[in-house]
Amino acid sequence: MGASLVAAATVNVLPHLGRNHAARVALLIMANTAKDNDAEPWYQAGWRPIASALGLSGSEATQRDRVTKVLGQLEDIHAIRIVQAKAPGRQVKYGLDFWRPLRLIHSVDNPPHRDPGTVDNSHRATR
């Protein structure tokens, strides 16, 4: 499944999460669950696999709220984005943007520039 996405997440995102264990685990669960060969990688397995990987306990509402908070941290750095909202019988669908220029994160194939908030991918081949 997501071996290339796990590699991209490990190189592009994990170094910038510091000691944020929950966000690191969530990121890797999402990357490992998604398919590498999708043109736009996505995750739609819901909050339960992430809660399980984090070893969360308590009510479902408490676990879901904790996972939602962790996913919000990944959204804040633009590692993930909501592409389809939750609906009856359907989980939220997240786009995985590990291979795109992320805020404060440099692309795998581009060296860091003087401004750590920018990445020049103008010469990068289409994925």
C-alpha positions in Angstrom: 0.0 0.0 0.0 1.6 3.3 1.0 5.3 2.6 1.1 6.2 5.6 -1.0 3.8 7.8 1.0 5.4 6.6 4.3 8.8 7.5 2.9 7.6 11.0 1.8 6.0 11.6 5.1 9.1 10.4 7.0 11.4 12.8 5.0 9.1 15.8 4.5 6.9 15.9 7.6 8.2 13.9 10.6 11.2 16.1 11.2 9.0 19.1 11.6 6.6 17.5 14.1 9.3 17.3 16.8 8.2 15.3 19.8 4.5 15.4 18.9 4.0 11.6 19.1 0.3 11.6 18.4 0.7 13.6 15.1 3.6 11.4 14.1 1.5 8.2 14.6 -1.5 9.7 12.8 0.6 10.8 9.9 2.1 7.3 9.4 -1.2 5.5 9.8 -2.7 7.7 7.1 0.3 7.3 4.8 0.5 3.5 5.3 -3.3 3.1 4.6 -3.4 5.1 1.4 -2.5 3.8 -2.0 0.7 4.9 -3.6 -0.5 4.9 -7.1 -3.4 7.3 -6.7 -2.9 10.6 -8.6 -4.1 12.4 -5.5 -3.3 10.2 -2.4 -6.1 10.2 0.1 -7.2 8.7 3.4 -10.8 7.8 4.3 -10.5 5.0 6.9 -11.9 7.2 9.7 -10.7 8.1 13.2 -10.8 4.6 14.7 -7.5 3.2 13.2 -5.7 6.3 14.4 -7.2 6.1 17.9 -6.3 2.4 18.1 -2.7 3.1 17.0 -2.5 5.8 19.7 -3.9 3.5 22.3 -6.6 5.9 23.2 -9.3 4.9 25.8 -12.5 6.5 27.0 -15.7 7.1 25.3 -15.9 7.1 21.5 -16.6 10.8 21.6 -13.5 11.5 23.6 -11.3 9.3 21.3 -12.8 11.0 18.2 -12.3 14.5 19.6 -8.6 13.6 20.4 -8.0 12.3 16.9 -9.7 15.3 15.4 -7.4 17.6 17.4 -4.3 15.7 16.2 -5.5 15.8 12.6 -6.0 19.5 13.0 -2.3 19.8 13.8 -1.5 18.1 10.5 -3.9 20.4 8.7 -2.2 23.4 10.2 1.1 22.5 8.5 -0.7 21.6 5.3 0.3 17.9 5.4 -3.3 16.9 5.0 -6.5 18.7 3.8 -10.2 17.8 3.8 -11.3 17.0 0.3 -14.7 15.6 1.2 -16.7 16.3 4.4 -18.3 13.7 6.5 -21.8 12.6 5.5 -24.2 9.9 6.7 -22.5 6.6 6.1 -19.2 8.2 4.9 -16.0 9.2 6.8 -14.2 12.4 6.1 -11.8 12.1 3.1 -8.4 13.7 3.6 -6.0 14.5 0.8 -2.4 13.6 1.7 0.0 16.3 0.6 3.3 14.9 1.8 4.9 15.3 -1.7 3.7 18.9 -2.2 5.5 22.0 -0.9 4.3 22.2 2.7 4.6 25.1 5.0 8.0 25.0 6.8 8.8 21.7 5.0 11.1 21.3 2.0 10.5 18.9 -0.8 12.6 15.7 -0.9 14.3 16.6 -4.2 15.0 20.2 -3.6 17.6 21.6 -1.2 16.5 24.1 1.4 16.5 27.7 0.3 17.5 30.7 2.3 13.8 31.3 3.3 12.8 28.2 5.1 9.1 28.8 4.3 9.4 28.5 0.6 10.2 25.7 -1.9 10.9 26.1 -5.6 9.4 23.1 -7.4 9.3 24.8 -10.8 11.7 22.3 -12.3 10.2 19.3 -10.6 8.7 16.6 -12.8 5.0 15.9 -12.5 4.3 13.2 -10.0 
